[in-house]
Amino acid sequence: MTPSRREFVQLTTAGAVAGLGLPHGWYHRSRPAQRALRILVLGGTGFVGPPVVRSAVARGHTVTIFNRGRTNTHLFPDIEKLIGDRDGDLESLKGREWDAVIDNSATNPKWVRDSAQLLKDNVGTYLFTSTRSVYADFSTVGMDIDGPVYEVERAWIDEGRRMSYGESKTLCEIEANAALPGRTLIVRPGLIVGPGDPTDRFTYWPVRIDRGGEVLAPGEPDNPVMFIDVRDLAQWYIELLERDATGVFNALGPEAPLSYAELLYGIRAITATPVSFTWVDTDFLLDREVRPYSHMPLWMPARGNRVGFNRFDLTRSLVAGLTYRPLAVTAKDTLDYHKSRPAERRQQMRAGISAERERELLDAWHAAGH
């Protein structure tokens, strides 16, 4: 019987982990932490931070949180909190030592430069949450970490040059590596989703499908889609730190891209609301200024220099222990989270299209004879 991709990865792990510089066998998620770490989390109370803190504490590590003390201050009353500001006030970090630092909050490369330079002699590993957006071109299917990233210069920071999100994150990576050469762990997630997501870029779909009725499904049913549940990402972060992993990893999922049909029908399985999907042609939507990834969350037409956007080769990350919970779990938990939010927030989705705009597009599609 032909092994699945996961089985193949596991069968070939012995050779693969040697190439990553990681000890054989460490990728098993059930294996307990071998030693307790002192972990500094920069941020810690936003979207990615809380699952990271919970994962670390659950595995027996000691966590310190550094932030401005303004967001979700009720969280983690028993965890040490240091007050400061990435933009110029790092005083509370001075004279302290940690085994690892997790930097989830930086989009400004100057913040990374300042914190990494300050901490470089007092931490072991610097884990920086980067982004898939550092890649300058997605025209290759099966791209790994060797894909082309933006060409940027460190001098741009001091020049105050305006940069794209991808360029800024690329410079953040460069600054972390400059301060702690050989001791950085750079993780490049795609879209991070799940309970707590303030952007609604995944939440739109469970909410829309749960509302029922005729749902506009964008583009082609076999168009690929990739994302990562924030809780899977957080648990993987801690496991990587426990094994002293370094280097660059992509963080997307699942192992093989879902088709858009699999995404929508998978979410459909968590609700009993009557619903139907109407697939509307890509060109029809683009001609009517329906923007991929914002008006239609998670949708990126596989064309031109975006043909590989949702078709990454994840072998390196899978060997390094990245695993995924089922889509239904992510969708159900996200929908439950949304329903727990205040009524005003539930009515003000930050991604997707309004019911009125969706109906307008569907009517136009049907009027065109479809």
Secondary structure, DSSP 8 states (H G I E B T S, - for coil): ----HHHHHHHTHHHHHHHHT--TTTT-TTS--SS--EEEEES-SSSSHHHHHHHHHHTT-EEEEEE-S-SSTTS-TTSEEEE-BTTTB-GGGTT--EEEEEE-S--SHHHHHHHHHHHTTTEEEEEEE--GGGBS---STT--TTS-B----THHHHHT----HHHHHHHHHHHHHHHSTT-EEEEEES-EESTT-SS-TTTHHHHHHHH-EEEEEES-TT-EEEEEEHHHHHHHHHHHHHTT--EEEEE-EEEEEEEHHHHHHHHHTT--S-EEEEEE-HHHHHHTT--BTTTBTT-----GGGTTTT----HHHHHTT-----HHHHHHHHHHHHHHS-HHHHT--SSS--HHHHHHHHHHHHHTT-
